[in-house]
Amino acid sequence: MSSEHPSEQFWDFFHTAAVPIHLVGPDGVILSANRAELTMLGYRSTDYVGHHVTEFHVDAGVGAELVERLRRGEPLRNYEARLRCADGTVKHALITSTVRFDGERLLHARCFTRDATEASAAERRLAAQYRVAQILTAKTETEDGLRRALAVVCEELGWDVGEVWRRSPPADGLRLAASVERPGVDAGAFALMGQASTFARGVGLPGHVWAHGEPVWLADIAKAPTFQRTAAAEAAGLRVACGIPIALGDDETSVMVCLRREPEAGDEAAAIRTLRLVAAQIEQFLGRKRVEAEREALLAREREVRREAEMANRAKDEFLAAVSHELRTPLNAILGWSRLLRSSQLDAETVERGLAAVERNAEIQEQLIADLLDVARIVTGKVQLRIAPTDLAAVVEAAVDAVRHTATAKGLVLTVRLERPVPPTLADADRLQQVVWNLLTNAIRFTPDGGHIDVELATRDGHALIRVVDDGIGIGAGFLPHVFDRFRQAEAATTRRSGGLGLGLSIVRHLSELHGGLVCVESAGEGRGSTFTLDLPLLPPVAEPTPAADAAAPAEPASTAALQHVRILLVDDDADARDLLGMVLRHHGAEVFEAASAEDAVTAFQRDVPDVVLSDIGLPDVDGYGLIRRLRALAVPGAQAALAVALTGWARSEDRSAALEAGFQAHVVKPIDPLQLVEVLARLVRDSRAVLVTGTGIANS
């Protein structure tokens, strides 16, 4: 044997040694490897011996450095390396070497390879958990904390890409919350695709983990139908993926996804266990962040509520100051002129001027008091509407006529454009005129002398639109959302340039809503005018539930026979209310059955189906909406034909809509004049019977 090879005795020791050993020549080529080395890495001798050592190093730089040190004759001691096994997995190894020379010529290096995969994995697991804990327990923002934790997972646990996918309501899928990649890994295109993706439950690797709540291991991404970004992953060289659930509940589900280019040697289950420990740390972090966010939201809401309360108190103080000022100003003129007129030392012209001033200021006070009373009624829900088929064009014309003199005196150009014909709507004509009058007086007050005010009435999609457009002082963007608020004015009480209490627009909003309408305002800013739009539904008269006078003439008082032969089921848990209404209905000829609860009403209805069900909404067991649905669903002859009237203290337009949708034909707001209720019931019965007669052809005979 030549001097370049070990002795025969050493050769026998070399191949039978339990420690993996290989010999490397000065050029980095493996000269020989014992059975333990080949077994550890899984290679046959022909696939290993004669190959350059760098072919088996995962990290090219590490392999090149090792060869360079061996070439210089430097021995190695526990040199860390990652070696690629025959099955594609990676082992962590510690290499220790001795060098043999022939004089000054390097013959070979004897490399002793120790498998440190398990030890390294355990060490890295502990290091990863410790570093992640340090990051996630420190004060950090959510996204930054997730990115730094993922960076540790990649660095310590050998993953090349780490991602966290999150779902927060109302999102319907998982979106990428954070992602990192190891230095030297070109996964930019993969990350961009992730940022543009949303995974629904069961879709893609994140969605699959979400749906099943268990880890998913993909040993080969290219062969996994679960994976959705295969092309981008292959372009980045990524082959292995693992998805781990982060249990925060369905509403805030999160999933951690880790990917690597090379499979690691060792137990797959051990890798999953490690990632689950990290996921548990992230779960605690996200849970803590959620609690912090909820606490901050509560604190912010508390601050906002306090600020709103302070603003409301301040607005009320300013409002009371304005009330005092506005009431005292006309009172000053009234008292002053009254005392002068009593002196009897004025000529006729001055007396006439004084009387006109007293009358004018008394009217101002009357309007101020009327506004205050209207606001009080609105706040307590006691506004009563007298509903009738209403000609909106006539309402607008009446309101315009009421302010025309004031507009002319101020030099304003008042233009009126009315679409005709406009279908009638069911409304309180006086209250609607008050709404339009308030909008017009508001425009006149805030439009400088010589300005323009346009009034328009048009229809669109079953709605009437009334617009009041001015080129006045306009409304600033900061105050625009508060135009219709009570106790809110754009100017301070002591600096207001215009009179009034600022309640008119608040009244406009509430009266509009009571009619099922909507009022809104637009303004391009201060000095650029304003546009107020009143949107009212054009409803057929038969759909309106509240008492209505005849459009052509005043309603006649209901006769004592108005409800003759009409059977009425009266449902109310208030005994006094039942007594009063029962007495009134019987006095007008009705046959009345009473029930104090929904259950009693169902029993009475099944026993004898009435012509009309008159029911309170606020019943103790099942409310009136539920009652009428149950009655309509009964398999009893005439259940669908029976009329139903809701008697309630809820007066909002949405309450009326809820009653009609539930199956009531009318929605009557408390308190109501009992005689007016009789008129409503009589009209409903009369109209219902007229429809039946017409339907049989008798009306045309």
C-alpha positions as CSV (number, residue, x, y, z in Angstrom):
1,M,0.0,0.0,0.0
2,S,1.3,3.4,-0.9
3,S,2.1,6.0,1.7
4,E,-1.0,7.9,0.6
5,H,-3.2,5.2,2.2
6,P,-3.5,4.0,5.8
7,S,-1.9,0.8,6.9
8,E,-3.8,-2.4,6.5
9,Q,-4.4,-2.4,10.3
10,F,-5.7,1.1,10.2
11,W,-7.9,0.2,7.2
12,D,-9.6,-2.6,9.2
13,F,-10.1,-0.2,12.2
14,F,-11.3,2.6,9.8
15,H,-14.1,0.5,8.3
16,T,-15.3,-1.3,11.4
17,A,-15.2,1.8,13.7
18,A,-18.6,2.8,15.2
19,V,-17.7,6.4,14.7
20,P,-18.5,7.8,11.2
21,I,-15.2,8.7,9.5
22,H,-14.2,9.9,6.0
23,L,-10.9,10.9,4.4
24,V,-10.7,14.0,2.3
25,G,-7.9,14.8,-0.1
26,P,-6.2,18.3,-0.5
27,D,-8.6,19.0,-3.4
28,G,-11.7,18.4,-1.3
29,V,-12.5,15.0,-2.9
30,I,-13.7,12.2,-0.5
31,L,-11.1,9.5,-0.7
32,S,-12.8,7.0,1.5
33,A,-15.7,6.6,4.0
34,N,-16.4,3.9,6.6
35,R,-19.6,2.0,7.0
36,A,-20.8,4.1,9.9
37,E,-20.5,7.3,7.8
38,L,-22.3,5.8,4.8
39,T,-25.0,4.4,7.1
40,M,-25.5,7.8,8.8
41,L,-26.0,9.6,5.5
42,G,-27.7,6.8,3.6
43,Y,-25.3,6.7,0.7
44,R,-23.7,3.8,-1.2
45,S,-19.9,4.0,-1.4
46,T,-20.0,4.7,-5.1
47,D,-22.3,7.6,-4.6
48,Y,-20.2,9.2,-1.9
49,V,-16.5,8.3,-2.3
50,G,-14.8,10.1,-5.2
51,H,-17.3,13.1,-4.9
52,H,-16.3,16.5,-3.8
53,V,-17.2,17.2,-0.2
54,T,-19.1,20.4,-1.0
55,E,-21.7,18.3,-2.9
56,F,-23.0,17.1,0.5
57,H,-23.1,20.4,2.3
58,V,-26.4,22.2,2.3
59,D,-24.7,25.6,2.9
60,A,-22.2,26.1,0.1
61,G,-20.2,28.7,2.0
62,V,-19.7,26.3,4.9
63,G,-18.5,23.5,2.6
64,A,-16.1,25.9,0.8
65,E,-14.7,27.1,4.1
66,L,-14.2,23.6,5.3
67,V,-12.2,22.6,2.2
68,E,-10.1,25.7,2.4
69,R,-9.2,25.1,6.1
70,L,-8.3,21.4,5.3
71,R,-6.2,22.5,2.3
72,R,-4.2,24.8,4.7
73,G,-3.7,21.9,7.0
74,E,-5.9,23.3,9.8
75,P,-7.5,20.7,12.0
76,L,-11.2,21.1,12.8
77,R,-12.9,20.7,16.1
78,N,-16.7,20.4,16.4
79,Y,-17.1,22.2,13.1
80,E,-20.9,22.8,12.6
81,A,-22.2,21.7,9.2
82,R,-25.5,20.7,7.6
83,L,-25.2,17.6,5.5
84,R,-27.6,16.4,2.8
85,C,-28.6,12.8,3.2
86,A,-29.4,10.4,0.3
87,D,-33.1,10.7,1.0
88,G,-33.0,14.5,0.7
89,T,-33.2,15.2,4.4
90,V,-30.7,17.3,6.2
91,K,-28.6,16.3,9.2
92,H,-26.8,18.6,11.6
93,A,-23.2,17.3,12.1
94,L,-20.1,18.2,14.2
95,I,-16.9,17.5,12.3
96,T,-13.6,17.1,14.0
97,S,-10.5,16.4,11.8
98,T,-6.8,15.5,12.0
99,V,-4.3,16.1,9.1
100,R,-1.7,13.8,7.7
101,F,1.4,15.2,5.9
102,D,4.2,13.6,3.9
103,G,6.9,16.1,4.8
104,E,5.3,19.3,3.9
105,R,2.9,17.8,1.5
106,L,-0.7,17.3,2.7
107,L,-1.9,13.7,2.1
108,H,-5.4,13.8,3.5
109,A,-7.5,14.9,6.4
110,R,-9.3,12.3,8.6
111,C,-12.8,13.7,9.4
112,F,-14.8,12.3,12.3
113,T,-18.5,13.1,11.8
114,R,-20.8,13.2,14.8
115,D,-24.6,13.3,14.2
116,A,-25.8,16.2,16.2
117,T,-29.3,16.5,14.7
118,E,-31.3,15.6,17.8
119,A,-29.1,17.6,20.2
120,S,-29.0,20.6,17.8
121,A,-32.8,20.4,17.4
122,A,-33.4,20.3,21.1
123,E,-31.0,23.2,21.7
124,R,-32.6,25.2,18.9
125,R,-36.1,24.4,20.2
126,L,-35.2,25.8,23.6
127,A,-33.5,28.8,22.1
128,A,-36.5,29.5,19.8
129,Q,-39.0,29.4,22.6
130,Y,-36.9,31.6,24.9
131,R,-36.3,34.2,22.2
132,V,-39.9,34.2,21.1
133,A,-41.0,34.6,24.7
134,Q,-38.7,37.6,25.1
135,I,-40.1,39.2,21.9
136,L,-43.8,38.6,22.6
137,T,-43.7,39.6,26.3
138,A,-42.0,42.9,25.5
139,K,-44.0,46.0,24.6
140,T,-44.5,45.7,20.8
141,E,-47.0,46.3,18.1
142,T,-48.9,43.2,16.9
143,E,-47.4,43.1,13.4
144,D,-43.9,43.8,14.5
145,G,-44.1,41.2,17.2
146,L,-45.3,38.5,14.8
147,R,-42.6,39.4,12.3
148,R,-39.8,39.2,14.9
149,A,-41.2,35.9,16.3
150,L,-41.3,34.4,12.8
151,A,-37.7,35.5,12.1
152,V,-36.6,33.5,15.2
153,V,-38.5,30.5,14.0
154,C,-36.7,30.7,10.7
155,E,-33.3,31.3,12.2
156,E,-33.4,28.8,15.1
157,L,-35.6,26.1,13.6
158,G,-34.2,26.1,10.1
159,W,-37.4,27.2,8.3
160,D,-36.9,29.5,5.2
161,V,-40.2,31.3,5.2
162,G,-42.6,32.0,8.1
163,E,-46.2,33.4,7.8
164,V,-49.1,34.2,10.2
165,W,-52.6,34.3,8.6
166,R,-55.4,35.9,10.6
167,R,-59.2,36.3,10.4
168,S,-60.8,39.2,12.2
169,P,-64.6,39.9,11.8
170,P,-66.2,40.8,9.5
171,A,-63.6,39.3,7.1
172,D,-64.8,36.0,5.5
173,G,-61.3,34.5,5.1
174,L,-57.8,34.4,6.3
175,R,-55.4,37.2,5.2
176,L,-51.7,37.4,5.6
177,A,-50.8,39.4,8.7
178,A,-47.0,38.9,8.8
179,S,-44.4,37.1,6.8
180,V,-40.6,36.8,6.9
181,E,-37.9,34.9,4.9
182,R,-34.4,33.9,5.9
183,P,-31.5,35.9,4.5
184,G,-30.5,34.5,1.1
185,V,-33.9,33.1,0.4
186,D,-35.5,34.8,-2.7
187,A,-39.2,34.4,-1.9
188,G,-40.4,37.9,-2.8
189,A,-42.8,36.8,-5.5
190,F,-44.2,34.1,-3.1
191,A,-44.8,36.8,-0.4
192,L,-46.5,39.2,-2.9
193,M,-48.9,36.4,-3.9
194,G,-49.6,35.8,-0.2
195,Q,-50.4,39.5,0.4
196,A,-52.9,39.4,-2.5
197,S,-54.6,36.2,-1.3
198,T,-57.5,35.4,1.0
199,F,-58.2,31.8,2.0
200,A,-61.7,30.7,2.9
201,R,-62.3,27.9,5.3
202,G,-61.0,24.7,3.8
203,V,-59.2,26.4,0.9
204,G,-55.4,26.3,0.6
205,L,-53.1,25.3,3.4
206,P,-54.2,28.0,5.9
207,G,-57.9,27.4,5.2
208,H,-57.4,23.7,5.5
209,V,-55.8,24.1,9.0
210,W,-58.6,26.5,9.9
211,A,-61.3,24.1,8.9
212,H,-59.8,21.0,10.7
213,G,-58.1,22.7,13.7
214,E,-55.1,20.4,13.4
215,P,-51.5,20.7,12.1
216,V,-50.9,19.8,8.4
217,W,-47.5,18.6,7.2
218,L,-46.7,18.7,3.4
219,A,-43.6,16.8,2.7
220,D,-43.7,17.8,-1.0
221,I,-45.6,21.0,-1.9
222,A,-45.6,20.1,-5.6
223,K,-47.6,16.9,-4.9
224,A,-50.1,18.5,-2.4
225,P,-53.5,19.6,-3.8
226,T,-54.1,21.5,-0.6
227,F,-51.4,24.0,-1.5
228,Q,-52.5,26.9,-3.7
229,R,-49.3,28.8,-4.4
230,T,-47.3,25.9,-5.8
231,A,-45.7,27.8,-8.8
232,A,-44.5,30.7,-6.6
233,A,-43.2,28.2,-4.0
234,E,-41.3,26.2,-6.5
235,A,-39.8,29.4,-8.0
236,A,-38.4,30.1,-4.5
237,G,-37.2,26.5,-4.1
238,L,-39.6,25.8,-1.3
239,R,-40.5,22.1,-1.0
240,V,-41.8,21.4,2.6
241,A,-44.6,23.2,4.4
242,C,-46.3,22.9,7.7
243,G,-49.4,24.7,9.0
244,I,-50.2,25.1,12.7
245,P,-53.5,26.4,14.1
246,I,-53.5,29.3,16.6
247,A,-56.6,28.8,18.6
248,L,-58.4,32.1,19.3
249,G,-61.9,30.9,18.4
250,D,-63.6,31.0,15.0
251,D,-64.1,34.8,15.1
252,E,-60.4,35.4,15.3
253,T,-58.8,32.3,13.9
254,S,-55.1,32.4,13.1
255,V,-52.8,30.0,11.4
256,M,-48.9,29.8,11.3
257,V,-47.4,28.5,8.1
258,C,-43.7,27.6,7.8
259,L,-41.9,26.5,4.6
260,R,-38.3,25.3,3.8
261,R,-36.3,24.3,0.8
262,E,-34.8,21.2,2.2
263,P,-36.4,18.6,4.5
264,E,-34.8,18.2,7.8
265,A,-33.7,14.8,9.0
266,G,-35.5,13.6,12.1
267,D,-39.0,13.1,13.4
268,E,-41.7,15.1,11.6
269,A,-43.8,14.9,14.8
270,A,-41.0,16.5,16.8
271,A,-41.0,19.5,14.4
272,I,-44.7,19.8,14.7
273,R,-44.5,19.7,18.5
274,T,-42.0,22.5,18.4
275,L,-44.1,24.7,16.1
276,R,-47.1,24.1,18.3
277,L,-45.3,25.4,21.3
278,V,-44.4,28.6,19.4
279,A,-48.0,28.8,18.1
280,A,-49.2,28.7,21.7
281,Q,-46.9,31.6,22.6
282,I,-48.3,33.6,19.6
283,E,-51.8,32.7,20.7
284,Q,-51.2,34.2,24.2
285,F,-49.6,37.2,22.5
286,L,-52.6,37.8,20.2
287,G,-55.0,37.1,23.0
288,R,-53.3,39.7,25.2
289,K,-53.3,42.2,22.2
290,R,-57.1,41.6,21.8
291,V,-57.7,42.4,25.5
292,E,-55.5,45.5,25.2
293,A,-57.4,46.6,22.1
294,E,-60.8,46.0,23.8
295,R,-59.6,47.9,26.9
296,E,-58.4,50.8,24.7
297,A,-61.6,50.8,22.8
298,L,-63.6,51.0,26.0
299,L,-61.4,53.8,27.3
300,A,-61.7,55.7,24.0
301,R,-65.5,55.2,24.1
302,E,-65.6,56.4,27.7
303,R,-63.6,59.5,26.7
304,E,-65.9,60.1,23.7
305,V,-69.0,59.7,25.9
306,R,-67.6,62.1,28.4
307,R,-66.7,64.6,25.7
308,E,-70.2,64.3,24.2
309,A,-71.7,64.8,27.6
310,E,-69.6,67.8,28.2
311,M,-70.5,69.2,24.8
312,A,-74.2,68.5,25.4
313,N,-74.1,70.3,28.8
314,R,-72.3,73.2,27.2
315,A,-74.8,73.2,24.4
316,K,-77.7,73.2,26.8
317,D,-76.1,76.1,28.8
318,E,-75.7,78.0,25.5
319,F,-79.3,77.1,24.6
320,L,-80.7,78.4,27.9
321,A,-78.7,81.6,27.4
322,A,-80.2,81.9,24.0
323,V,-83.7,81.2,25.3
324,S,-83.3,84.0,27.8
325,H,-81.9,86.4,25.2
326,E,-84.6,85.5,22.5
327,L,-87.5,85.8,25.0
328,R,-86.2,89.0,26.6
329,T,-85.5,90.8,23.2
330,P,-89.2,90.9,22.0
331,L,-90.4,91.3,25.6
332,N,-88.2,94.5,25.8
333,A,-90.0,95.9,22.7
334,I,-93.4,94.9,23.9
335,L,-92.9,96.4,27.4
336,G,-91.2,99.5,26.1
337,W,-93.9,100.3,23.5
338,S,-96.7,99.4,26.0
339,R,-95.5,102.0,28.5
340,L,-95.1,104.6,25.8
341,L,-98.6,103.9,24.4
342,R,-100.0,104.3,27.9
343,S,-98.6,107.8,28.2
344,S,-101.1,109.1,25.6
345,Q,-98.6,111.7,24.4
346,L,-97.9,110.1,21.0
347,D,-99.2,111.1,17.6
348,A,-101.3,108.7,15.5
349,E,-98.4,107.6,13.3
350,T,-96.2,106.8,16.3
351,V,-99.1,104.9,17.9
352,E,-99.6,102.8,14.8
353,R,-95.8,102.1,14.6
354,G,-95.9,101.1,18.3
355,L,-98.9,98.8,17.9
356,A,-97.2,97.1,14.9
357,A,-94.0,96.6,16.9
358,V,-96.0,95.1,19.8
359,E,-97.8,92.7,17.4
360,R,-94.7,91.8,15.6
361,N,-92.7,91.0,18.7
362,A,-95.7,89.1,20.2
363,E,-95.7,86.9,17.1
364,I,-92.0,86.3,17.5
365,Q,-92.5,85.2,21.1
366,E,-95.4,83.1,20.1
367,Q,-93.2,81.3,17.6
368,L,-90.4,80.8,20.1
369,I,-92.8,79.3,22.6
370,A,-94.4,77.1,19.9
371,D,-90.9,75.8,19.0
372,L,-90.1,75.0,22.6
373,L,-93.4,73.2,23.1
374,D,-92.8,71.2,19.8
375,V,-89.4,70.2,21.0
376,A,-90.9,69.1,24.4
377,R,-93.5,67.0,22.6
378,I,-90.9,65.5,20.4
379,V,-88.7,64.5,23.3
380,T,-91.6,62.9,25.2
381,G,-93.0,61.3,22.0
382,K,-96.3,63.1,22.3
383,V,-96.5,64.7,18.8
384,Q,-99.8,63.9,17.3
385,L,-100.4,63.9,13.5
386,R,-103.7,64.3,11.9
387,I,-103.2,62.3,8.8
388,A,-105.2,62.8,5.5
389,P,-104.5,62.5,1.8
390,T,-102.4,65.7,1.2
391,D,-101.6,67.7,-1.9
392,L,-97.9,68.5,-1.5
393,A,-98.0,71.2,-4.1
394,A,-100.6,73.1,-2.0
395,V,-98.5,72.6,1.1
396,V,-95.4,74.1,-0.5
397,E,-97.4,77.0,-2.0
398,A,-99.0,77.8,1.4
399,A,-95.5,77.8,3.1
400,V,-94.1,80.0,0.3
401,D,-97.0,82.4,0.6
402,A,-96.4,82.7,4.4
403,V,-92.8,83.8,3.9
404,R,-93.0,85.7,0.6
405,H,-93.5,89.1,2.3
406,T,-90.4,88.6,4.5
407,A,-88.3,87.5,1.6
408,T,-89.4,90.5,-0.5
409,A,-88.7,92.9,2.4
410,K,-85.1,91.6,2.5
411,G,-84.7,91.9,-1.3
412,L,-84.5,88.1,-1.9
413,V,-85.4,86.5,-5.2
414,L,-87.8,83.6,-4.3
415,T,-88.3,81.1,-7.2
416,V,-90.8,78.3,-7.0
417,R,-90.9,75.3,-9.3
418,L,-93.6,72.7,-8.7
419,E,-94.0,69.5,-10.6
420,R,-97.7,68.8,-11.4
421,P,-99.5,66.6,-10.9
422,V,-97.9,65.1,-7.8
423,P,-99.7,62.0,-6.4
424,P,-101.2,62.7,-2.9
425,T,-99.5,61.4,0.2
426,L,-100.9,60.6,3.6
427,A,-99.6,63.3,5.9
428,D,-100.6,66.0,8.4
429,A,-100.8,69.0,6.0
430,D,-100.3,71.6,8.8
431,R,-97.2,69.8,10.1
432,L,-95.7,69.4,6.7
433,Q,-96.3,73.1,6.0
434,Q,-94.5,73.8,9.3
435,V,-91.5,71.7,8.0
436,V,-91.4,73.6,4.7
437,W,-91.9,76.9,6.4
438,N,-89.0,76.2,8.8
439,L,-86.7,75.4,5.9
440,L,-87.7,78.6,4.1
441,T,-87.3,80.8,7.1
442,N,-84.0,79.2,7.8
443,A,-82.9,80.0,4.2
444,I,-84.2,83.6,4.5
445,R,-82.4,84.2,7.8
446,F,-79.0,83.0,6.5
447,T,-79.2,84.5,3.0
448,P,-77.8,88.1,2.7
449,D,-79.9,90.8,1.2
450,G,-80.3,90.4,-2.6
451,G,-79.7,86.7,-2.5
452,H,-81.6,83.9,-4.2
453,I,-83.8,81.1,-2.8
454,D,-85.1,78.3,-5.0
455,V,-88.0,76.0,-3.9
456,E,-88.6,72.8,-5.9
457,L,-91.1,70.0,-5.7
458,A,-90.5,66.9,-7.8
459,T,-91.2,63.1,-7.7
460,R,-88.8,60.2,-8.2
461,D,-89.3,56.4,-7.7
462,G,-92.4,56.8,-5.6
463,H,-91.0,59.6,-3.4
464,A,-91.6,63.3,-3.3
465,L,-88.6,65.6,-3.1
466,I,-88.9,69.1,-1.7
467,R,-85.7,71.1,-2.1
468,V,-84.9,74.5,-0.6
469,V,-81.7,75.9,-2.2
470,D,-80.1,79.2,-1.2
471,D,-76.9,81.1,-2.0
472,G,-76.4,82.2,1.6
473,I,-73.6,81.9,4.2
474,G,-73.3,78.1,3.8
475,I,-72.3,75.6,6.5
476,G,-68.8,74.7,7.5
477,A,-67.8,71.0,7.2
478,G,-67.3,70.7,10.9
479,F,-70.8,71.7,11.8
480,L,-72.6,70.0,8.8
481,P,-73.2,66.7,10.7
482,H,-74.8,68.6,13.6
483,V,-77.2,70.9,11.7
484,F,-80.3,69.0,12.8
485,D,-79.2,68.4,16.4
486,R,-81.0,70.0,19.3
487,F,-79.1,72.5,21.4
488,R,-76.4,72.8,18.7
489,Q,-75.7,76.0,16.8
490,A,-72.8,77.0,14.6
491,E,-72.3,80.3,16.4
492,A,-71.9,81.0,20.1
493,A,-74.9,82.3,22.0
494,T,-73.4,85.7,22.5
495,T,-72.1,86.2,18.9
496,R,-74.9,84.9,16.8
497,R,-75.8,87.2,14.0
498,S,-79.3,85.7,13.5
499,G,-82.1,85.4,15.9
500,G,-84.1,82.4,17.0
501,L,-83.3,79.4,19.2
502,G,-81.9,77.1,16.5
503,L,-84.7,74.6,17.2
504,G,-86.4,74.8,13.8
505,L,-84.2,72.3,12.0
506,S,-84.4,69.9,14.8
507,I,-88.2,70.1,14.6
508,V,-87.9,69.6,10.8
509,R,-86.0,66.4,11.2
510,H,-88.4,64.9,13.7
511,L,-91.6,65.8,11.9
512,S,-90.1,64.5,8.7
513,E,-89.3,61.1,10.4
514,L,-92.8,60.9,11.8
515,H,-94.1,61.1,8.3
516,G,-91.7,58.3,7.2
517,G,-89.5,60.8,5.4
518,L,-85.9,61.9,5.6
519,V,-84.4,65.4,5.5
520,C,-80.7,66.0,4.6
521,V,-78.5,69.0,4.0
522,E,-75.6,69.7,1.6
523,S,-73.2,72.6,1.6
524,A,-69.9,73.2,-0.3
525,G,-68.7,75.2,2.7
526,E,-69.0,78.7,4.3
527,G,-70.1,81.4,1.9
528,R,-71.2,78.8,-0.7
529,G,-74.9,78.3,0.1
530,S,-76.9,75.3,1.3
531,T,-79.4,72.8,-0.1
532,F,-82.0,71.2,2.2
533,T,-83.9,68.2,0.7
534,L,-87.0,66.7,2.2
535,D,-87.7,63.1,0.9
536,L,-91.3,61.9,1.5
537,P,-92.8,58.5,0.5
538,L,-95.9,58.8,-1.7
539,L,-98.1,56.2,0.0
540,P,-101.6,55.2,-1.1
541,P,-104.2,56.4,1.4
542,V,-105.4,52.8,2.3
543,A,-101.9,52.1,3.6
544,E,-101.9,54.8,6.2
545,P,-102.8,53.7,9.7
546,T,-103.4,56.9,11.6
547,P,-106.7,58.9,11.8
548,A,-107.5,60.9,8.7
549,A,-110.0,63.5,7.8
550,D,-111.6,63.5,4.4
551,A,-109.6,65.5,1.9
552,A,-112.6,67.4,0.6
553,A,-114.4,68.3,3.8
554,P,-114.0,68.1,7.6
555,A,-114.7,64.7,9.1
556,E,-118.2,64.2,10.5
557,P,-118.3,63.0,14.2
558,A,-118.6,59.2,14.3
559,S,-122.2,58.1,14.9
560,T,-123.2,55.7,17.7
561,A,-123.8,53.1,14.9
562,A,-120.5,53.5,13.2
563,L,-119.3,50.0,14.3
564,Q,-122.7,48.3,14.1
565,H,-122.3,44.5,13.8
566,V,-118.5,44.8,13.8
567,R,-116.9,42.1,16.0
568,I,-113.7,43.4,17.6
569,L,-111.0,41.4,19.5
570,L,-109.4,43.9,21.9
571,V,-106.0,42.8,23.2
572,D,-104.3,44.9,26.0
573,D,-102.7,43.9,29.2
574,D,-103.8,47.2,30.8
575,A,-107.2,46.6,32.4
576,D,-108.1,50.4,32.5
577,A,-107.2,50.7,28.8
578,R,-109.4,47.7,28.0
579,D,-112.3,49.1,30.0
580,L,-112.1,52.5,28.3
581,L,-111.7,51.3,24.8
582,G,-114.3,48.5,25.2
583,M,-116.9,51.0,26.5
584,V,-116.2,53.4,23.6
585,L,-116.4,50.6,21.0
586,R,-119.6,49.1,22.4
587,H,-121.1,52.5,22.6
588,H,-120.6,52.8,18.8
589,G,-122.3,49.4,18.1
590,A,-119.3,47.0,18.2
591,E,-119.4,43.5,19.7
592,V,-116.2,43.4,21.7
593,F,-114.2,40.4,23.0
594,E,-111.3,41.2,25.4
595,A,-108.0,39.5,26.0
596,A,-105.2,40.4,28.4
597,S,-102.4,38.4,26.8
598,A,-101.4,36.9,23.5
599,E,-102.3,33.4,24.6
600,D,-105.8,34.5,25.6
601,A,-106.1,36.4,22.2
602,V,-105.2,33.2,20.2
603,T,-107.8,31.2,22.1
604,A,-110.5,33.8,21.6
605,F,-109.5,34.2,17.9
606,Q,-109.8,30.4,17.3
607,R,-113.2,30.3,19.1
608,D,-114.7,33.1,17.0
609,V,-112.7,34.9,14.3
610,P,-113.5,38.6,14.6
611,D,-113.7,41.3,12.0
612,V,-111.0,43.4,13.6
613,V,-108.1,42.7,16.0
614,L,-107.2,45.8,17.9
615,S,-104.0,45.0,19.8
616,D,-101.4,46.7,22.0
617,I,-97.8,46.1,20.9
618,G,-96.2,45.9,24.3
619,L,-97.8,42.7,25.6
620,P,-96.1,40.8,28.5
621,D,-95.6,37.4,27.0
622,V,-95.5,37.7,23.2
623,D,-95.5,41.2,21.7
624,G,-98.2,42.4,19.3
625,Y,-96.0,41.7,16.2
626,G,-95.6,38.1,17.3
627,L,-99.3,37.9,18.1
628,I,-100.5,39.0,14.7
629,R,-98.1,36.6,12.9
630,R,-99.5,33.7,15.0
631,L,-103.0,34.7,14.2
632,R,-102.3,35.0,10.5
633,A,-100.7,31.5,10.5
634,L,-103.8,29.8,12.1
635,A,-105.6,27.3,10.0
636,V,-108.9,29.0,10.8
637,P,-111.4,30.2,8.1
638,G,-111.1,34.0,7.9
639,A,-107.8,34.3,9.7
640,Q,-106.2,36.1,6.7
641,A,-109.2,38.3,6.1
642,A,-109.5,39.7,9.6
643,L,-108.4,43.3,9.9
644,A,-105.7,44.2,12.4
645,V,-104.9,47.6,14.0
646,A,-101.8,48.2,16.2
647,L,-102.3,50.5,19.1
648,T,-98.9,51.6,20.4
649,G,-96.9,54.3,22.0
650,W,-94.1,53.8,19.5
651,A,-94.4,56.5,16.9
652,R,-91.2,56.2,14.7
653,S,-91.5,55.5,11.0
654,E,-89.6,52.2,11.6
655,D,-92.2,51.2,14.2
656,R,-95.0,51.8,11.7
657,S,-93.1,49.8,9.0
658,A,-92.6,46.9,11.5
659,A,-96.3,46.9,12.2
660,L,-97.3,46.8,8.5
661,E,-94.7,44.1,7.8
662,A,-96.0,42.0,10.7
663,G,-99.5,42.0,9.2
664,F,-101.3,45.0,10.7
665,Q,-103.3,47.2,8.3
666,A,-103.0,50.3,10.5
667,H,-100.6,51.7,13.2
668,V,-102.3,54.1,15.6
669,V,-100.1,56.0,18.0
670,K,-101.0,56.6,21.6
671,P,-102.4,58.8,23.1
672,I,-105.4,59.0,20.8
673,D,-108.9,60.4,21.0
674,P,-111.2,57.4,21.3
675,L,-113.6,58.9,18.8
676,Q,-110.9,59.3,16.3
677,L,-110.0,55.6,16.8
678,V,-113.7,54.7,16.1
679,E,-113.4,56.7,12.9
680,V,-110.3,54.8,11.9
681,L,-111.9,51.4,12.6
682,A,-115.1,52.4,10.8
683,R,-113.2,53.5,7.7
684,L,-111.0,50.4,7.6
685,V,-114.1,48.1,7.9
686,R,-116.0,50.2,5.3
687,D,-113.0,50.1,2.8
688,S,-112.6,46.4,3.4
689,R,-116.2,45.6,2.7
690,A,-116.2,47.9,-0.3
691,V,-113.2,45.9,-1.7
692,L,-115.1,42.6,-1.1
693,V,-118.3,44.0,-2.8
694,T,-116.3,45.3,-5.8
695,G,-114.5,42.0,-6.1
696,T,-117.8,40.1,-6.5
697,G,-119.1,42.5,-9.1
698,I,-122.0,43.7,-7.0
699,A,-120.8,47.3,-7.0
700,N,-121.3,47.5,-10.8
701,S,-124.8,46.0,-10.9
